[in-house]
Each structure stands twice: as structure tokens, then as C-alpha cells.
Amino acid sequence: MTAGVESFEGDVNETPRRAGWVRRLGPETRRWLEEDERYFLRQALSTPCLNVMARCEGIYVEDLEGRRYMDFHGNSVHQVGFANPVVIEAIKAQLDELAFCTRRYTNRSAIALARKLAEITPGDLGKSLFCPSGAAAVGMALRLARAVTGRHKTVSMWDSFHGASLDASSVGGERMFRRDIGPLLPGTEHVPPPDPYRCLWGCGGRCDLRCARAIEFVLECEGDVAAVVAEPVRSTPSIPHPDYWRAVRAACDRHGALLVFDEIPQCLGRTGRMFVTEHFDVVPDILVLGKGLGGGILPLAAVVTRPELDVMADRALGHYTHEKSPVAAAAALATIGYIEQKGLVERARALGERALARLREIEARHALVGDVRGLGLLLGVELVRDRETRQPAPDEAEAVMYRALEKGLSFKVTAGNVLTLAPPLTITGAELDRALDIVEQCLAEVGAA
Ligand SMILES: Cc1ncc(COP(=O)(O)O)c(C=O)c1O
């Protein structure tokens, strides 16, 4: 939920539009969807599902009935495209060589990945620990911040998501993960996120960093905060003022708090830099990576930190069964190698600029669009009923999403009213143009309805 936007928590399941969409699918697909609901625990935004996937390749997912959709969501794992052959080849080769690594042993793939992360992450970040999920990696970052500072409190953002485990939900700020679930971790303070379009401080586009000063205010009042935990750029996307993180970094340093950046969905080139933090010229104390790190095939996440913070030799920091998975590490090395060799970071930057320019033209033509924004190939189109009041248009956003699905484009609506467009970084200019044509066509249809 973006500040000032009504919560909208049922966007893809159980709405009349989903029912209408599913009715038009074939009987075989509907039977599988029913089976899915029979055997899986239902949960918001997950089950019941929209469709049954049979194939994924490059920028496309394909359903059981052979329809193809450009996937601009892909759970943010698809920087190198789905089923990337280079990644698959690396996984197969590693499976033949060494399929698992027992605790207290190590392996060359895992070491090579940790070394590679030390090389490509900014500043003096140089020691890693791996685990199978982003939520677990956020949990490791929290444990490490406690051990390093001897404090337990955190400051994080309302409306953020850091994973579905109880510790990650405690620093997260989304109601859906926090409500009716009993006590969360103590000492998890929250502040409003920086949000240039809906600034709570009413900056109106002339940001004077009051949002950053609010963090310092909490750090000062509490006096014993272990860490500020945040996504440097939220997936909405919401992109803070260029000086925001430098101000927060300085505040953390003044108050003895660590800065933890959760780059799980946006790392590895999506924003036009290998790591989002590079846009802000700031080095966090702990960088959390995940999702696309496993090449869109295997689950893998990591914390990367400074060598001086390697302070838990006598305690457990993570201890995950697949901590040094040689196969996941091989996938990650192949993924990073592919991103580097194909110049996907520069590509994301160039295509992103072009897409944003096109979205600005679309904004000028469609009153439904209140704001467009983007960083690299993380793009957002915020729909409003009224440009003056900025009243969100969630119903219209859902309608655009379903119309786009019918035309072969899949994306996620975040915060209820933001069309969030995050294609694989391998997308061609022509494919991106086609996707934006679909977005514009759907906006025209919904605007006219
Ligand atoms: C910002 C952020 N942090 C953490 C996570 C959790 O990652 P995982 O689903 O691998 O636990 C997500 C997942 O969507 C995320 O977007």
C-alpha cells in the first residue's frame, strides 16, 4: 500500500474479473486450476491462480493451451530470461560433477561465487553467506546486525516487503503480512517510505529530504537502533531523491546503526547498474541479494558484508541446509557471467530510458495516467481517477491488467494502482515497443469504457 493509497489486497485472486478471465480458459486448464486449489493451501496473491504454465523461455511464458505471454513480472527472477540455455548448461554440468555439499565441507563453485560477489559488489563488501530464500537472507542480515551492534531494534519502511517469514514480516511494512498473525519481533520501528509522487511531507516535487530527516529523528529518539533496513528502490517502483540514501547513510553513521539494503528483486542489472545502491553512491553495511541470483531456475539468496562484520564465528548466523549448494552457485556464476558478457546492465539502462520516454508520451495522451517513473527496466505507470487529487484508480488498473493478458502481456499491479513493468533484460527493443503498445491500447480501452 503506497502512502495515501487505499489498501487493495485482492488484486489477482477471487475478483469478478479473475472469474471472468478463468471462465474463458479451456476446460483442461480449468480442471488443473481446480486441482491446484484442492491440494494447495490458499493464500492471497497466490492461490487461486490465473492460469497454468506449460513452458517458459526467454521473455515468454506459455500456458497449457499454447498462448504465449510476455512476462513483465516473473517474480523478479528473470534478468537473463527464462530457461536461459547458458544457465541450464552450467547447472547440468555441475549436477554431473558435484550435486550437493555436506555441511563443514566446501566446494569450488560456492567459493567462486563468493569471490565473484566480493569482486562485483561496491566498496569493501567482501564476505558472503548464502541461503535458499530472500526471507532467510533478510533474517541473516537481522541476526548479523544484532551481533555486530549489540542492539536489536530496526527502522524500516511502512509498505515495504522483505519476505514472508515472521522476522522478515516484522521489518516489512505490508499489512497483509502483518495483520492477524500475533506478535511480531519487538523493536521493529517503521517510518514512511520516500515517495516523490505521494510525499507525506507535501514536498510537491521539490524534495528537501524531510523524509530522510524523519529516519534520523527516529534513530535519535530510540538511541539504540541496530539497523535501518530498506530497499534502495522499491518495486512499486518508487525512486527516492538522489541524495536520500547519502543522508540516511550519514544518519546511520552518526547513530551507530548499520545500513542494510534489500536488493533481492532489483539486483543484477535490472535498474541499469549491477546493484541499485550504485545509483546513490552509497555502500550499505549489508547487501542482501536473491531472486535472479539463481538464474531464474534455482532458489538462491545471499548476504554480502564487510570483512570487519565477520563477528559470529562462535554462533549461528544462517545454517541453511543448502548453504553452499554447488548447483545453485553454478547457476549464479553463469547468470552473472551472462549479464556481463551480454552487456545486460548497459542494455537495461538504454532500453529503460527509451521505455520511460515512451511512457511519458503515453502519460500525455491518457488522463488515467497520473505518473510514470522508472530506473532501467523497472518501470511503473500509476493510474489515477483524477490528476489533481491523485485519487488512485485500482479498478481501472486491474481492468488494464486483464486486458493486457488477453493481448499477450503479463505484469503485476502493485500498491493497487501501479502497473509495474519489469521485463527480462534480454528483451529486444521491438518486443519492448510491442509491450508498450499493448499497455497504451489497454489504457485507451479502459479510459473509454
Ligand atoms: C524486496 C524483497 N525482499 C525479500 C523478498 C523475499 O524473497 P523470497 O521470496 O525469496 O523469500 C522479496 C520477494 O518478493 C522482495 O521483493
The ligand as an ORCA input file, in Angstrom:
! r2SCAN-3c Opt
* xyz 0 1
  C      12.245     -6.729     -1.534
  C      12.078     -8.186     -1.243
  N      12.698     -8.712     -0.188
  C      12.571    -10.013      0.133
  C      11.786    -10.854     -0.624
  C      11.623    -12.291     -0.222
  O      12.284    -13.159     -1.074
  P      11.906    -14.715     -1.076
  O      10.547    -14.832     -1.694
  O      12.985    -15.369     -1.878
  O      11.889    -15.151      0.355
  C      11.105    -10.348     -1.728
  C      10.235    -11.220     -2.529
  O       9.366    -10.796     -3.260
  C      11.251     -8.978     -2.058
  O      10.623     -8.452     -3.117
*
